[in-house]
Amino acid sequence: MHDAGLVPDFEVHNNLVRTALAALEEAEQARFAAKTVSNRAQQEEAERRRTKYSDEAISAKYKLRYLRRDLRDEGATPPYLPPALADVDLPETDPNTTPEERV
């Protein structure tokens, strides 16, 4: 029997990155469409699409954040994130500083 180890987690990571990037792109296209369409019905549809894809991006980024935390807890280094997903990782805080020093 073969132990897959963290391989499935890295595959999930890759899928979440692709999902988040695609949703961000779709949300941006819908945002642009909402600004440029000529009638109210098209604008409302574009806004619905923008909201849907924005929510999908947020969900994927949330799952990605916790998967990356779990990978670190297992002693692994999470894969590189593209710049569009830079906000997934929370900034590291120095445990030797006080809250006032971090501000």
C-alpha positions, 0 to 999 in steps of 0.5 A: 500500500502506498501512502500518498502523504501530502500529495492530495493536499497539494492537488487541492491547493492547485485546484483552489488557486485555479478556481480563485484566479478564474473567479477573480477574472470572471468577477472583473469581466462582469464588473466591466460589463456592468459599467459598459452595458446599455440597458438596466437589465443587462447591468443587473445581470452583470452585477449578479454575475460579479457578485456570484464570482466575487463570492466564489473567489472569497470562498476559494481564498478562504479554503486556500488560507486554511489549507496553507495553514494545515500544510504548515502545521504538517511541516510542509511549505505551501506552494507559491501564490500568484500576486493576485492571491497575495492576500490569502496569507495573513502577515506574520507577526513577531511573537516577541513584540507587543501589540503596540509595537506591531501598529 
